[in-house]
C-alpha cells in the first residue's frame, strides 16, 4: 500500500439537510470531482430513506413526479440481501432501501467545503425512479460532462449530462443500457474518437469481474467494446470497475479503480479497495502496467464503519503538482479525500 500524505473526512450525512422533511440523510459519498473556476467542485451522491417506521414493514422509496413516495413491503414478503438491497419473494425482483440524488458543492482548496448546496440534480425520468448515483466528471471543450448511474425497475443504466456552470445541467439520456455502471470518460479524444471505461454486470459468472473499454464519435453513441482488465487477486476477486476518470500523465493514462473482495458471509459486502492501471496514451486498450496489490485499504474509522463497512471507493482526482488529491466514498456513508504521491502511484503499476 502507498502511504497517504494527507487525509481528511470532508462531508458527513449530518452536514446535509434532506430533500424533504419526511426523509433522513444516511449517506453523502462517491462524488464526481473537477476543477472549475480554479476551485474544486464536487457532485456528491446524497442517499436518503424515509424517517417513518411501521412494525413488520420495510419502507421502499422511489421518485415520482418530482418527489419521493414510499411503498411499504411486509417483512415476511421480502428477503434482505445486504444493507442496501431487498428481494421480493413473490417475483425475485430487487428494490433499494433508500434513494439518491446529487448535490454540487464547492471547495477552494480541495480540503474543506465552503459552499454546501450550489445546486441539486434530482431524479426526473422514469429510468431514474430509484435514484441517480455515483457521478463522474470530466471537462471536454467548454463543457463539463457527467456520467451517472440511473436506477429504476429496469435496472442500473448509465446516463449522460453536461453543464457549463453546475447551476443548469442538461440531460442527454442513457448511453449504456442496464446492467452497466462505473462509466468514465477520457477527458479528450484519442485518435479521432472518444473513449470510456465501463463495467458490465451480469448474473452469470462466465468470467472474473472485468472492466471494459468503449469508443464513440460523439459521446452519445458507443461501440467497439472490448475487455480491458479483470480481477486476478483476492482483493479484486468480487468486483472490478472504474474509479476516478483517467488522468493524463507523462507515463500514460493513469486509472485509479475500485475493487472488492468476495464476501465472507451472506448479508455482508466484501471490503472495497483501490488499485491502479497505466494505459498507453495513444491506445488505451494497451495496459502498460497495473498494481499487484491495492493502493490503499479501509483503515480510518470512517472507512471501517458506516452504512456499508470497510469501503474506500475512489471517484475523482485533482492533480496538484507531484501529488494527487483522490476523492472517494467511505463506508457508503461519507466523502473523504486522500493525497498520494504521483510518482509512487505510477511506480506501483508494474508491467503485466
Secondary structure, DSSP 4 states (H G I P E B T S, - for coil): -PPPSEEEEEE-GGGS--SSTTEEEEEEEEEEEEEETTEEEEEEEEEEEES---TTEEEEEEEETTEEEEEEEEGGGEEEEETTEEEETTT--EEESSEEEEEEEEESSSSS-SEEEEEEE---SGGGTTEEEEEEEEEETTEEEEEEEEEETTEEEEEEEEESSSSSEEEEEEEE-SSEEEEEE-SS-BTTBEEEEEEE--SS-SSS-EEEEEEESSSSSEEEEEEEEE--SGGGSSEEE--SPPEEETTEEEEEEEEEPPPSSTT--PPEEEEEEEE-SS-TTSEEEE-SS-SB---SHHHHSSSSSSBEEEEEEEEETTEEEEEEEETTTEEEEEEEEHHHHHHT-B--
